[in-house]
Amino acid sequence: CNADFFHASAYHFMDIATKLFTPIFVMSRVTGWAAHVMEQRADNRIIRPSADYTGPELRKVVPIAERSAA
């Protein structure tokens, strides 16, 4: 979800200048960014999220000329 889109709408209706939207978005994230930096420095390693792909299996790509118009 792109929450900034909805935040921007609210800021607009509050008559906040458009040029201030980005600084406001950044201010809301600074504490999270700082926490990540502190965690990375404490363990002396970059934090990478672990995730496993759970989508459909890979399929063979059929060239457009060979596809049926179903």
Backbone atoms as SQL, in Angstrom:
CREATE TABLE atoms (id INTEGER PRIMARY KEY, chain TEXT, resi INTEGER, resn TEXT, atom TEXT, x REAL, y REAL, z REAL);
INSERT INTO atoms VALUES
  (1, 'A', 1, 'CYS', 'N', 0.844, -1.178, 0.000),
  (2, 'A', 1, 'CYS', 'CA', 0.000, 0.000, 0.000),
  (3, 'A', 1, 'CYS', 'C', 0.890, 1.242, 0.000),
  (4, 'A', 2, 'ASN', 'N', 0.585, 2.183, -0.863),
  (5, 'A', 2, 'ASN', 'CA', 1.332, 3.428, -0.910),
  (6, 'A', 2, 'ASN', 'C', 0.643, 4.442, -0.002),
  (7, 'A', 3, 'ALA', 'N', 0.991, 4.410, 1.260),
  (8, 'A', 3, 'ALA', 'CA', 0.343, 5.286, 2.236),
  (9, 'A', 3, 'ALA', 'C', 0.634, 6.750, 1.950),
  (10, 'A', 4, 'ASP', 'N', 1.801, 7.052, 1.358),
  (11, 'A', 4, 'ASP', 'CA', 2.143, 8.444, 1.071),
  (12, 'A', 4, 'ASP', 'C', 1.123, 9.093, 0.146),
  (13, 'A', 5, 'PHE', 'N', 0.522, 8.322, -0.747),
  (14, 'A', 5, 'PHE', 'CA', -0.505, 8.867, -1.638),
  (15, 'A', 5, 'PHE', 'C', -1.654, 9.441, -0.812),
  (16, 'A', 6, 'PHE', 'N', -2.104, 8.690, 0.177),
  (17, 'A', 6, 'PHE', 'CA', -3.216, 9.146, 1.007),
  (18, 'A', 6, 'PHE', 'C', -2.784, 10.266, 1.946),
  (19, 'A', 7, 'HIS', 'N', -1.556, 10.188, 2.433),
  (20, 'A', 7, 'HIS', 'CA', -1.047, 11.268, 3.277),
  (21, 'A', 7, 'HIS', 'C', -0.990, 12.562, 2.489),
  (22, 'A', 8, 'ALA', 'N', -0.532, 12.479, 1.236),
  (23, 'A', 8, 'ALA', 'CA', -0.433, 13.675, 0.402),
  (24, 'A', 8, 'ALA', 'C', -1.803, 14.323, 0.227),
  (25, 'A', 9, 'SER', 'N', -2.832, 13.515, 0.058),
  (26, 'A', 9, 'SER', 'CA', -4.191, 14.062, -0.071),
  (27, 'A', 9, 'SER', 'C', -4.584, 14.815, 1.197),
  (28, 'A', 10, 'ALA', 'N', -4.274, 14.230, 2.347),
  (29, 'A', 10, 'ALA', 'CA', -4.600, 14.889, 3.615),
  (30, 'A', 10, 'ALA', 'C', -3.810, 16.184, 3.765),
  (31, 'A', 11, 'TYR', 'N', -2.520, 16.162, 3.436),
  (32, 'A', 11, 'TYR', 'CA', -1.696, 17.368, 3.530),
  (33, 'A', 11, 'TYR', 'C', -2.243, 18.460, 2.617),
  (34, 'A', 12, 'HIS', 'N', -2.680, 18.068, 1.428),
  (35, 'A', 12, 'HIS', 'CA', -3.231, 19.033, 0.473),
  (36, 'A', 12, 'HIS', 'C', -4.467, 19.713, 1.069),
  (37, 'A', 13, 'PHE', 'N', -5.361, 18.925, 1.662),
  (38, 'A', 13, 'PHE', 'CA', -6.575, 19.494, 2.243),
  (39, 'A', 13, 'PHE', 'C', -6.288, 20.325, 3.487),
  (40, 'A', 14, 'MET', 'N', -5.117, 20.115, 4.111),
  (41, 'A', 14, 'MET', 'CA', -4.719, 20.930, 5.260),
  (42, 'A', 14, 'MET', 'C', -3.937, 22.164, 4.826),
  (43, 'A', 15, 'ASP', 'N', -3.874, 22.388, 3.499),
  (44, 'A', 15, 'ASP', 'CA', -3.157, 23.537, 2.917),
  (45, 'A', 15, 'ASP', 'C', -1.672, 23.548, 3.250),
  (46, 'A', 16, 'ILE', 'N', -1.070, 22.383, 3.376),
  (47, 'A', 16, 'ILE', 'CA', 0.379, 22.294, 3.546),
  (48, 'A', 16, 'ILE', 'C', 0.996, 22.415, 2.157),
  (49, 'A', 17, 'ALA', 'N', 2.025, 23.229, 2.032),
  (50, 'A', 17, 'ALA', 'CA', 2.664, 23.458, 0.730),
  (51, 'A', 17, 'ALA', 'C', 3.204, 22.147, 0.160),
  (52, 'A', 18, 'THR', 'N', 2.991, 21.950, -1.133),
  (53, 'A', 18, 'THR', 'CA', 3.420, 20.716, -1.799),
  (54, 'A', 18, 'THR', 'C', 4.913, 20.472, -1.623),
  (55, 'A', 19, 'LYS', 'N', 5.715, 21.541, -1.625),
  (56, 'A', 19, 'LYS', 'CA', 7.167, 21.362, -1.489),
  (57, 'A', 19, 'LYS', 'C', 7.559, 20.802, -0.118),
  (58, 'A', 20, 'LEU', 'N', 6.641, 20.799, 0.831),
  (59, 'A', 20, 'LEU', 'CA', 6.934, 20.247, 2.157),
  (60, 'A', 20, 'LEU', 'C', 6.543, 18.779, 2.293),
  (61, 'A', 21, 'PHE', 'N', 5.845, 18.212, 1.293),
  (62, 'A', 21, 'PHE', 'CA', 5.402, 16.822, 1.392),
  (63, 'A', 21, 'PHE', 'C', 6.579, 15.870, 1.602),
  (64, 'A', 22, 'THR', 'N', 7.607, 15.977, 0.773),
  (65, 'A', 22, 'THR', 'CA', 8.746, 15.056, 0.877),
  (66, 'A', 22, 'THR', 'C', 9.446, 15.166, 2.230),
  (67, 'A', 23, 'PRO', 'N', 9.748, 16.386, 2.710),
  (68, 'A', 23, 'PRO', 'CA', 10.362, 16.454, 4.045),
  (69, 'A', 23, 'PRO', 'C', 9.490, 15.831, 5.137),
  (70, 'A', 24, 'ILE', 'N', 8.179, 15.980, 5.033),
  (71, 'A', 24, 'ILE', 'CA', 7.288, 15.380, 6.029),
  (72, 'A', 24, 'ILE', 'C', 7.345, 13.859, 5.928),
  (73, 'A', 25, 'PHE', 'N', 7.339, 13.317, 4.696),
  (74, 'A', 25, 'PHE', 'CA', 7.440, 11.868, 4.517),
  (75, 'A', 25, 'PHE', 'C', 8.737, 11.354, 5.138),
  (76, 'A', 26, 'VAL', 'N', 9.832, 12.086, 4.915),
  (77, 'A', 26, 'VAL', 'CA', 11.142, 11.664, 5.431),
  (78, 'A', 26, 'VAL', 'C', 11.159, 11.699, 6.956),
  (79, 'A', 27, 'MET', 'N', 10.604, 12.762, 7.534),
  (80, 'A', 27, 'MET', 'CA', 10.595, 12.864, 9.003),
  (81, 'A', 27, 'MET', 'C', 9.890, 11.674, 9.643),
  (82, 'A', 28, 'SER', 'N', 8.864, 11.164, 8.966),
  (83, 'A', 28, 'SER', 'CA', 8.135, 10.035, 9.543),
  (84, 'A', 28, 'SER', 'C', 8.926, 8.737, 9.476),
  (85, 'A', 29, 'ARG', 'N', 9.980, 8.720, 8.686),
  (86, 'A', 29, 'ARG', 'CA', 10.765, 7.488, 8.510),
  (87, 'A', 29, 'ARG', 'C', 12.138, 7.517, 9.187),
  (88, 'A', 30, 'VAL', 'N', 12.590, 8.683, 9.588),
  (89, 'A', 30, 'VAL', 'CA', 13.948, 8.830, 10.109),
  (90, 'A', 30, 'VAL', 'C', 14.216, 7.921, 11.301),
  (91, 'A', 31, 'THR', 'N', 13.282, 7.799, 12.223),
  (92, 'A', 31, 'THR', 'CA', 13.540, 6.958, 13.400),
  (93, 'A', 31, 'THR', 'C', 13.725, 5.499, 12.999),
  (94, 'A', 32, 'GLY', 'N', 12.953, 5.022, 12.028),
  (95, 'A', 32, 'GLY', 'CA', 13.116, 3.645, 11.553),
  (96, 'A', 32, 'GLY', 'C', 14.454, 3.443, 10.881),
  (97, 'A', 33, 'TRP', 'N', 14.846, 4.411, 10.048),
  (98, 'A', 33, 'TRP', 'CA', 16.146, 4.317, 9.376),
  (99, 'A', 33, 'TRP', 'C', 17.266, 4.312, 10.407),
  (100, 'A', 34, 'ALA', 'N', 17.163, 5.194, 11.414),
  (101, 'A', 34, 'ALA', 'CA', 18.197, 5.265, 12.453),
  (102, 'A', 34, 'ALA', 'C', 18.274, 3.949, 13.226),
  (103, 'A', 35, 'ALA', 'N', 17.129, 3.354, 13.529),
  (104, 'A', 35, 'ALA', 'CA', 17.117, 2.076, 14.247),
  (105, 'A', 35, 'ALA', 'C', 17.806, 0.991, 13.428),
  (106, 'A', 36, 'HIS', 'N', 17.566, 0.964, 12.119),
  (107, 'A', 36, 'HIS', 'CA', 18.227, -0.033, 11.266),
  (108, 'A', 36, 'HIS', 'C', 19.738, 0.164, 11.267),
  (109, 'A', 37, 'VAL', 'N', 20.181, 1.408, 11.180),
  (110, 'A', 37, 'VAL', 'CA', 21.623, 1.686, 11.192),
  (111, 'A', 37, 'VAL', 'C', 22.234, 1.211, 12.507),
  (112, 'A', 38, 'MET', 'N', 21.573, 1.508, 13.614),
  (113, 'A', 38, 'MET', 'CA', 22.106, 1.102, 14.919),
  (114, 'A', 38, 'MET', 'C', 22.163, -0.418, 15.042),
  (115, 'A', 39, 'GLU', 'N', 21.139, -1.117, 14.537),
  (116, 'A', 39, 'GLU', 'CA', 21.145, -2.585, 14.581),
  (117, 'A', 39, 'GLU', 'C', 22.266, -3.152, 13.719),
  (118, 'A', 40, 'GLN', 'N', 22.458, -2.573, 12.540),
  (119, 'A', 40, 'GLN', 'CA', 23.499, -3.068, 11.642),
  (120, 'A', 40, 'GLN', 'C', 24.880, -2.842, 12.234),
  (121, 'A', 41, 'ARG', 'N', 25.086, -1.701, 12.849),
  (122, 'A', 41, 'ARG', 'CA', 26.398, -1.425, 13.447),
  (123, 'A', 41, 'ARG', 'C', 26.654, -2.308, 14.661),
  (124, 'A', 42, 'ALA', 'N', 25.620, -2.613, 15.414),
  (125, 'A', 42, 'ALA', 'CA', 25.786, -3.447, 16.612),
  (126, 'A', 42, 'ALA', 'C', 26.233, -4.854, 16.240),
  (127, 'A', 43, 'ASP', 'N', 25.684, -5.404, 15.150),
  (128, 'A', 43, 'ASP', 'CA', 26.031, -6.763, 14.723),
  (129, 'A', 43, 'ASP', 'C', 27.127, -6.791, 13.673),
  (130, 'A', 44, 'ASN', 'N', 27.541, -5.617, 13.194),
  (131, 'A', 44, 'ASN', 'CA', 28.565, -5.488, 12.158),
  (132, 'A', 44, 'ASN', 'C', 28.202, -6.281, 10.896),
  (133, 'A', 45, 'ARG', 'N', 26.917, -6.265, 10.545),
  (134, 'A', 45, 'ARG', 'CA', 26.491, -6.902, 9.302),
  (135, 'A', 45, 'ARG', 'C', 25.235, -6.211, 8.784),
  (136, 'A', 46, 'ILE', 'N', 25.046, -6.277, 7.487),
  (137, 'A', 46, 'ILE', 'CA', 23.875, -5.680, 6.869),
  (138, 'A', 46, 'ILE', 'C', 22.669, -6.581, 7.116),
  (139, 'A', 47, 'ILE', 'N', 21.571, -5.977, 7.494),
  (140, 'A', 47, 'ILE', 'CA', 20.350, -6.734, 7.745),
  (141, 'A', 47, 'ILE', 'C', 19.612, -6.916, 6.427),
  (142, 'A', 48, 'ARG', 'N', 19.347, -8.142, 6.083),
  (143, 'A', 48, 'ARG', 'CA', 18.596, -8.441, 4.866),
  (144, 'A', 48, 'ARG', 'C', 17.374, -9.264, 5.248),
  (145, 'A', 49, 'PRO', 'N', 16.210, -8.852, 4.765),
  (146, 'A', 49, 'PRO', 'CA', 15.019, -9.645, 5.091),
  (147, 'A', 49, 'PRO', 'C', 15.084, -11.020, 4.449),
  (148, 'A', 50, 'SER', 'N', 14.614, -12.016, 5.157),
  (149, 'A', 50, 'SER', 'CA', 14.576, -13.354, 4.577),
  (150, 'A', 50, 'SER', 'C', 13.162, -13.616, 4.086),
  (151, 'A', 51, 'ALA', 'N', 13.077, -14.088, 2.858),
  (152, 'A', 51, 'ALA', 'CA', 11.763, -14.364, 2.274),
  (153, 'A', 51, 'ALA', 'C', 11.893, -15.520, 1.301),
  (154, 'A', 52, 'ASP', 'N', 10.864, -16.314, 1.227),
  (155, 'A', 52, 'ASP', 'CA', 10.806, -17.418, 0.277),
  (156, 'A', 52, 'ASP', 'C', 9.690, -17.138, -0.709),
  (157, 'A', 53, 'TYR', 'N', 9.971, -17.352, -1.992),
  (158, 'A', 53, 'TYR', 'CA', 8.949, -17.173, -3.024),
  (159, 'A', 53, 'TYR', 'C', 7.914, -18.275, -2.892),
  (160, 'A', 54, 'THR', 'N', 6.660, -17.899, -2.817),
  (161, 'A', 54, 'THR', 'CA', 5.590, -18.886, -2.661),
  (162, 'A', 54, 'THR', 'C', 4.607, -18.848, -3.823),
  (163, 'A', 55, 'GLY', 'N', 4.988, -18.186, -4.898),
  (164, 'A', 55, 'GLY', 'CA', 4.104, -18.069, -6.057),
  (165, 'A', 55, 'GLY', 'C', 4.099, -19.322, -6.906),
  (166, 'A', 56, 'PRO', 'N', 3.472, -19.222, -8.069),
  (167, 'A', 56, 'PRO', 'CA', 3.383, -20.392, -8.946),
  (168, 'A', 56, 'PRO', 'C', 4.759, -20.825, -9.454),
  (169, 'A', 57, 'GLU', 'N', 4.838, -22.090, -9.847),
  (170, 'A', 57, 'GLU', 'CA', 6.084, -22.627, -10.396),
  (171, 'A', 57, 'GLU', 'C', 6.425, -21.916, -11.707),
  (172, 'A', 58, 'LEU', 'N', 7.698, -21.920, -12.052),
  (173, 'A', 58, 'LEU', 'CA', 8.118, -21.318, -13.317),
  (174, 'A', 58, 'LEU', 'C', 7.497, -22.071, -14.484),
  (175, 'A', 59, 'ARG', 'N', 7.128, -21.325, -15.513),
  (176, 'A', 59, 'ARG', 'CA', 6.537, -21.943, -16.699),
  (177, 'A', 59, 'ARG', 'C', 7.367, -21.587, -17.915),
  (178, 'A', 60, 'LYS', 'N', 7.271, -22.398, -18.941),
  (179, 'A', 60, 'LYS', 'CA', 7.984, -22.155, -20.187),
  (180, 'A', 60, 'LYS', 'C', 7.311, -20.988, -20.911),
  (181, 'A', 61, 'VAL', 'N', 8.117, -20.102, -21.465),
  (182, 'A', 61, 'VAL', 'CA', 7.588, -18.974, -22.218),
  (183, 'A', 61, 'VAL', 'C', 7.287, -19.432, -23.636),
  (184, 'A', 62, 'VAL', 'N', 6.043, -19.228, -24.060),
  (185, 'A', 62, 'VAL', 'CA', 5.625, -19.604, -25.412),
  (186, 'A', 62, 'VAL', 'C', 5.730, -18.365, -26.291),
  (187, 'A', 63, 'PRO', 'N', 6.488, -18.433, -27.398),
  (188, 'A', 63, 'PRO', 'CA', 6.592, -17.270, -28.281),
  (189, 'A', 63, 'PRO', 'C', 5.207, -16.806, -28.746),
  (190, 'A', 64, 'ILE', 'N', 5.041, -15.523, -28.937),
  (191, 'A', 64, 'ILE', 'CA', 3.742, -14.957, -29.306),
  (192, 'A', 64, 'ILE', 'C', 3.180, -15.606, -30.560),
  (193, 'A', 65, 'ALA', 'N', 4.029, -15.865, -31.539),
  (194, 'A', 65, 'ALA', 'CA', 3.565, -16.455, -32.801),
  (195, 'A', 65, 'ALA', 'C', 2.964, -17.849, -32.600),
  (196, 'A', 66, 'GLU', 'N', 3.353, -18.526, -31.529),
  (197, 'A', 66, 'GLU', 'CA', 2.869, -19.889, -31.277),
  (198, 'A', 66, 'GLU', 'C', 1.690, -19.942, -30.302),
  (199, 'A', 67, 'ARG', 'N', 1.251, -18.805, -29.803),
  (200, 'A', 67, 'ARG', 'CA', 0.161, -18.785, -28.828),
  (201, 'A', 67, 'ARG', 'C', -1.191, -18.868, -29.529),
  (202, 'A', 68, 'SER', 'N', -2.134, -19.509, -28.872),
  (203, 'A', 68, 'SER', 'CA', -3.491, -19.581, -29.430),
  (204, 'A', 68, 'SER', 'C', -4.294, -18.375, -28.953),
  (205, 'A', 69, 'ALA', 'N', -5.282, -17.993, -29.703),
  (206, 'A', 69, 'ALA', 'CA', -6.121, -16.839, -29.358),
  (207, 'A', 69, 'ALA', 'C', -7.323, -17.304, -28.549),
  (208, 'A', 70, 'ALA', 'N', -7.080, -17.906, -27.416),
  (209, 'A', 70, 'ALA', 'CA', -8.179, -18.460, -26.602),
  (210, 'A', 70, 'ALA', 'C', -8.771, -17.423, -25.708);
